[in-house]
Amino acid sequence: QVQLVESGGGLVQAGGSLTLSCKASGIIPSINAMGWYRQAPGKQRELVADIKNGGNLDYADSVKGRFTISRDNAKTTLALQMNNLKPEDTGVYYCHLQTWYSGVDYWGQGTQVTVSS
């Protein structure tokens, strides 16, 4: 029903920047939230940032002031601007969408972000 495709990951030196993009396609229902999660090797997937349906933003404490999440008006593109990257930011970043009515979660395939010291 919904397909999410991430792009923009790569290798960057500490202090650098990357911008991730998530493109949503297919039949997109009413959206409760869209956001970014990440998973480092050996760790659980964690919320990085998300946007609730009402526009409320939520950021992990570790990325506040460095990352910015944004969404276009059509809710087909979700971006994550990442500045002042740290090695601790390394991981696979996943785009996430949760539907409003059914609460179904959709995930992208992930894009690798590697931050070198």
VMD Tcl script that draws the C-alpha trace (Angstrom):
set ca {
  {0.00 0.00 0.00}
  {2.78 2.40 0.94}
  {6.36 2.27 -0.22}
  {9.11 4.27 1.42}
  {12.49 4.72 -0.19}
  {15.36 6.44 1.55}
  {18.32 8.09 -0.07}
  {21.16 10.38 0.84}
  {23.20 8.21 3.14}
  {26.91 7.87 2.83}
  {30.27 8.30 4.44}
  {31.08 11.62 6.02}
  {33.73 12.96 8.32}
  {32.82 14.02 11.82}
  {31.52 17.55 11.78}
  {30.16 17.20 8.31}
  {26.61 17.18 7.06}
  {24.25 14.92 5.19}
  {20.67 15.26 4.11}
  {18.49 12.19 3.96}
  {15.36 11.99 1.89}
  {12.43 9.63 2.03}
  {10.06 9.34 -0.89}
  {6.63 7.89 -0.24}
  {4.65 6.30 -3.01}
  {1.66 4.07 -3.53}
  {-1.66 4.53 -1.85}
  {-0.94 6.86 1.03}
  {-3.67 7.03 3.67}
  {-4.10 9.58 6.39}
  {-0.83 9.80 8.27}
  {-0.45 9.84 12.01}
  {3.28 10.37 11.96}
  {6.31 10.27 9.74}
  {9.81 10.12 11.02}
  {13.32 8.82 11.00}
  {14.73 6.03 13.08}
  {18.23 4.68 13.18}
  {19.89 1.50 14.27}
  {23.53 1.16 15.11}
  {25.25 -2.23 15.06}
  {24.35 -4.19 18.16}
  {21.81 -1.64 19.29}
  {18.06 -1.30 19.12}
  {16.37 0.91 16.61}
  {15.71 4.32 18.08}
  {13.71 7.35 17.15}
  {15.74 10.15 15.65}
  {12.98 12.59 14.80}
  {9.38 12.54 13.72}
  {6.51 14.78 12.72}
  {3.07 14.10 14.10}
  {-0.06 14.67 12.07}
  {-0.71 17.94 13.85}
  {2.76 19.17 13.02}
  {4.37 18.53 16.36}
  {8.06 17.70 16.10}
  {9.98 15.32 18.27}
  {13.75 14.85 18.37}
  {15.99 12.52 20.22}
  {18.01 14.41 22.79}
  {21.21 13.32 21.12}
  {20.37 15.10 17.87}
  {18.62 18.23 19.09}
  {20.20 21.31 17.64}
  {21.99 19.31 14.96}
  {19.26 17.57 12.98}
  {16.19 19.05 11.35}
  {13.24 17.06 10.11}
  {10.91 18.43 7.47}
  {8.03 17.26 5.33}
  {6.52 18.63 2.18}
  {2.90 19.69 2.00}
  {1.87 16.60 0.09}
  {3.52 14.41 2.71}
  {5.30 12.48 0.02}
  {8.79 13.58 0.93}
  {10.42 13.48 4.33}
  {13.85 14.97 4.82}
  {16.38 14.89 7.59}
  {19.10 17.49 7.55}
  {21.97 16.32 9.67}
  {24.65 18.78 10.69}
  {27.71 18.46 12.86}
  {27.63 14.72 12.52}
  {29.34 12.60 15.12}
  {30.63 9.04 14.96}
  {27.83 8.10 17.34}
  {25.37 8.99 14.58}
  {26.58 6.06 12.53}
  {23.89 3.57 11.68}
  {21.19 2.59 9.27}
  {18.55 5.26 9.02}
  {15.00 4.20 8.32}
  {12.06 6.20 7.13}
  {8.87 5.45 9.03}
  {5.22 6.15 8.42}
  {2.32 5.32 10.67}
  {-1.23 5.50 9.37}
  {-3.89 7.36 11.25}
  {-6.86 5.06 11.04}
  {-5.33 1.63 11.39}
  {-2.05 2.45 13.07}
  {-0.12 0.42 10.53}
  {3.61 1.01 10.47}
  {5.57 1.21 7.23}
  {9.31 1.18 6.96}
  {11.79 1.91 4.26}
  {14.73 -0.31 3.48}
  {17.14 2.00 5.23}
  {20.14 4.01 4.17}
  {23.56 3.70 5.73}
  {25.14 6.69 7.40}
  {28.74 6.32 8.46}
  {30.53 9.08 10.30}
  {34.28 8.75 10.62}
  {36.37 10.28 13.36}
}
mol new
graphics top color blue
foreach p $ca { graphics top sphere $p radius 0.5 }
foreach p [lrange $ca 0 end-1] q [lrange $ca 1 end] { graphics top cylinder $p $q radius 0.2 }
display resetview
